[in-house]
Amino acid sequence: MHEDDQDHLHLGTETDPAVYLGEHLRLRSAGIDIGSSTSHLVFSDLVLVRQGRQLSSQYQVTQREVRFRSQVILTPYASPRQIDAARVAQFIDGAYREAGVPRAEIDTGAVIITGEAALRENAAPLIQLFASDAGKFVCATAGPRLESLLAAHGSGAASLSRDHAPSAVLNVDVGGGTTKFAVCRRGAVEEAAAIHVGARLLAWGPDGALTRVEDAGRALARAAGVDAAAGRVLPAAALDAVAGGMADLVVRVIAGQPPPDGGALWITEPLRSAGPFSHIVFSGGVAEYIYGFETSEFGDLGPRLARALLDRCRDRVVLQPRERIRATCIGASQYTVQVSGNTIFLSDGGVLPVRNLPVAAVRGLEAPRGARVSEQVRRALRRLDLEDGQDRFALAIHWHHGPGYAALRELCTGIVDALPQTVSAGRPLILVIDADVAGLVGRTLREELGVSGPLACIDQVALREFDYVDIGTLMPDHHVVPVVVKSLIFH
């Protein structure tokens, strides 16, 4: 729902959705989480207030209210590794009907696809479900690091870490197929990682016979002395042994101890931060059992794994999360409207507009040296599971070293070194810098460092992690471009 009589700004074609300007903005949003084990949906109402009277000022969320939470369903599968997109669509359509919300009333939203659902053969048909809403929805396929980041913010662990500085708070997101760890300190996630431990690596039907035996589940069962094979009925003692072995691995990470298998269970690189971690937040489906909000059984290891984790974490401070199973379900994407500075660089008119680019925020450029820049650019991509030469993204750079040639040359050299596939293949390179140096950066990349593909350098726009950005076409009278930032909001 938009307020009446507001000016609006279009990006791209005439059919693109409008971003309405004015002192107040009311949005109805949808947040949809499709995971390898469970799926769910949230509708929220947002009220945003403009913080100033200039076009470049931002809208800030002042009210946020959850209007509807769907039931949490087990994600339907058409085959052992193929999610049934048609049944997911039926679930989403049913949630719209149950909430009494027509699709036309949704202004914005986010679809987060995680775990097995994020595999390419699943992600494409799932994203296609939202093709008609492409301008409204941010669709993100989240790898294990991004999922860890989302969970840490959604559970409230990142926010809680401000109260416990300088100590870290470790968010432990225990799901159906993986367990994700996020080290939070002073309100930020310092690093994230994941291991092959989850409640639905083994699952069984009403008769107790195993219907789902993942490779990692079979290996974990074998380590516990249990032979897990489809069709077998495992006794309670065997299931307890498998859950206990899983919990031991999770607790070893919490304690800062290397896993006994030499790291084979790590999906990502192991955590570099030294444990032990004394303050823990649990999220994910298993957290519903840990905090006593769920007692039912769903034919998996969830209740047993929760009991085993609680038993092994008695000497640690287990903090209350803001969200548990819904920690990675994004409530909305918030619109922020900005306008670039007028010293931008565009290689050609066809490089813009662009829509829904995930923002890779480059941190830690206190010393503008090429090697350091390159390292931080690669780290920014890795945090969001983005790949050079494969994925679309906007590189956001916080720059406070001025317009000096030597420092900017180091910046540009580091960017080129970090993105060899993007540069060599002539793929589009989009840079957004919060300082008035975009023209200099663009010319250096183009004329001195041989970046020949489509290139856009936008300045005086501030972006951060979890932002998605639309950049409109050039306004020739002012030599600026309109920028719409969609920020993921956590409940």
Secondary structure, DSSP 8 states (H G I E B T S, - for coil): ---SS--EE--SSTTS--EE-SSEEEEEEEEEEE-SSEEEEEEEEEEEEESSSSTT--EEEEEEEEEEE---EE--EEETTEE-HHHHHHHHHHHHHHHT--GGG--EEEEEEEGGGGSHHHHHHHHHTTGGGTTTEEEEEE-HHHHHHHHHHHHTHHHHGGGGTTS-EEEEEE-SS-EEEEEEETTEEEEEEEES--TTSEEE-TTSBEEEE-HHHHHHHHHTT----TT-B--HHHHHHHHHHHHHHHHHHHTT---TTSSTTBSS----S-----EEEEESTTHHHHTTS-----SBSHHHHHHHHHHHTTTSEEE--S-STTTTS--EEEEEEEE--S--EES-GGG--EEEEEEEEE---SS--HHHHHHHHHHHHHHTT--TTTS--EEEE---STT-HHHHHHHHHHHHHH-HHHHHTT--EEEEESSS-HHHHHHIIIIIS---S-EEEEES----TTEEEEE---BTTTTB-EEEEEEEE--
